[in-house]
């Protein structure tokens, strides 16, 4: 295991997140009650996804500048692990939503009608679908250089579309999801409770490092596989 | 095919969860009993053990890949 200090930091921060995340005091809010602890898990998935997709687009641009297949492998693996974290964020959001947004006076089928109109959900789904399309596009091109070039260009477009779909449009429309009009609720210093910040920031760093760790393993494995092609 | 099946299973799980958890929304009912009798530590122990297990698996993978890197020049 090389460069292991940040892996140790990742493990320490994650264990801290799981222990403090369950045991520390949280604000007592109606409707949310204990589910507010999902901030340490669900929200971190999206942060991690965003950072991994940023890594992916950086390596896509590097590929276009250098034409080295190594950068293409980096770019692809960052995108794959980013998708995994995005799907996890979406899935955990679906569970959390069904316990807090669903109208207790209506059947879950009727409240689904309201929940399905959520601009945040639709935006996040579009963003993920664009990245699914990235994978399908990549793997459908047999020629390696062409595949790397086309998918690098597509990656830049996909990253550019992340901003309207998950950052801008949900802010413009009314939504049940927090963070409608005044920016990101998790990053706003006035909005998030002090006690929660003590766990939330380490949690974001811990989860992101875990994502980077998994990505680095996948990259190293793929570099070994493609060794003869790279030389 | 394998991925499709696990994907469908996931969707099924979400549909299952949508029916539950529609309690009284007016007061914040926190899990105070669970905290006062200390059962919360059982949950924390289980979750941390799972986390440690997954991390040990990652460490093993990391070691294996390092070994492969050393073997192939």
Interface residues (C-beta under 8 A of the other chain):
Chain A: X1 X2 X7 X11 X14 X15 X18 X19 X22 X23 X28 X29 X30 X31 X32 X33 X34 X91 X94 X95 X98 X99 X100 X102 X103 X104 X108 X112 X213 X214 X217 X220 X221 X224 X227
Chain B: X10 X14 X17 X18 X19 X20 X21 X22 X23 X24 X25 X26 X27 X28 X29 X30 X31 X40 X43 X44 X47 X48 X51 X52 X55 X58 X59 X61 X62 X63 X65 X66 X68 X69 X72
